[in-house]
Amino acid sequence: MKNQFGYVIAAFLVSLSLILSACRPLPQTVPPSATLAPTNTPTQAKSIPSTTPAPTATAGPSPTPAVKVLWTFQTEGPIWGTPTVSDGTVYFGSDDNNLYAVEVQNSQLKWKFTAQGIVRSRPALGGGLVYFASDDGYLYALGLQTGKLVWRRDIGNLLSRDQRQNLGTSPDPTGFDYYQSSPAVANGQVYVGSLDGNVYALAADTGKIIWTFKTGEKVRATPTVDNGTLYIGSWDKTVYALDALTGVVRWKTWIGGQVQTTALVADGMVYCASRKASVVALDAKTGEIKWEYAYGFNMWVESSPQLVNGIIYIGSSGSQMVVGLEGQTGNSFTIFYSKAFHWSTPAIVKDTLYIGGTSFKDTEKGGLYALKLVNGKFAKLDQYQWLLPVKSTLEASRDWSGVSSSPVLADSVIYFGGLDGKLYSVRDQS
């Protein structure tokens, strides 16, 4: 009983410390100042496991020889989004308004396409085309091999660079809007969310709009299409299940926080997270909330879930934690404490979890983290396997350093973008 009381007191002190340290607003998926997020409890919530996070501990030394940087490719703006790797080419966007195609073997530029706004969406591939969204308001389709424009469509996603830069200084927590919805391709259609609050379905070959669905707020989440159903969350604090061919609503569930994350569909469940500082599991057929994992204090979750061997792994922002939850119950399985904001979505390979971490005005915490797993649990709850630091001197990074991009693995190589404007290709040698 004394130990439990001690942990509660410790958690309270950590929460208080984090709130006091966040006197200046911190950005949000992708990254917000979690301490500003509203807390609401959805009335539909069923079983909500009790969770009291332990204090953040000091991370261990960084054995950087354990990771080898194969090459980097420098752009002129920070890279917030996640790359896509296919057939020897890595595709990625940058805040310098370009979408890049770079050869993975030698880091040579294959082509680049210049939009009229920043590119933070993850490129989607299909039918010989690459799709991406930009702050200039358009969804683009380019030739995969040439980078030539095939079509573009106005999807109401216009946001000026000045507006984008001011988002992180807004006293309104909903102002911390750092990401874009990324397109998803299925059934000969390309799906994407927009700043105008709509979910769009367009013909993948021509860009013709097939249907739109209006939510109550902007849509920054990326659609997930599974078995004819499209799942997506909105900043109206609701998760929607839509018929992928028609856009007709199958169900909708209010979860109490702005949804920025990409839903994961597995084992009859839809897993997602929100700025309510919780992770939820919903019945894929009905939308009923099966469980909710609450962080215990007000820290947004911008990372998206990954499921491995029945365990949901996900990062979070202000709590500076990566958690593993039992997929069927939501019970806490394992927790890693760092000093970085984890908006990145983890990638798990064998016994190692990789995840990006960012930091504000502290160049020592941000970078790519590798965390050792033993039987699915973190081998050490407060020490990483290794950390590859990513420091930024770009003015456009606005005091942020590290990695908001999610790591992507292909042929034992890890690719990710940095807020220093570099695309990294690295290999784990530990």
Secondary structure, 3 states (H helix, E strand, C coil): CHHHHHHHHHHHHHHHHHHHHCCCCCCCCCCCCHHHCCCCCCCCCCECCCCCCCCCCCCCCCCHHHEEEEEEEECCCCCCCCCEEECCEEEEECCCCEEEEEECCCCCEEEEEECCCCCCCCCEEECCEEEEECCEEEEEEEECCCCCEEEEEEEEEECCHHHHHHHHHCCCHHHCCCCCCCCEEECCEEEEECCCCEEEEEECCCCCEEEEEECCCCCCCCCEEECCEEEEECCCCEEEEEECCCCCEEEEEECCCCCCCCCEEECCEEEEEECCCEEEEEECCCCCEEEEEECCCCCCCCCCCEEECCEEEEECCCCCEEEEEECCCCCEEEEEECCCECCCCCEEECCEEEEEEEEECCCCCCEEEEEEEECCEECCCCCCCEEEECCCCCHHHCCEEECCCCCEEECCEEEEECCCCEEEEEEECC
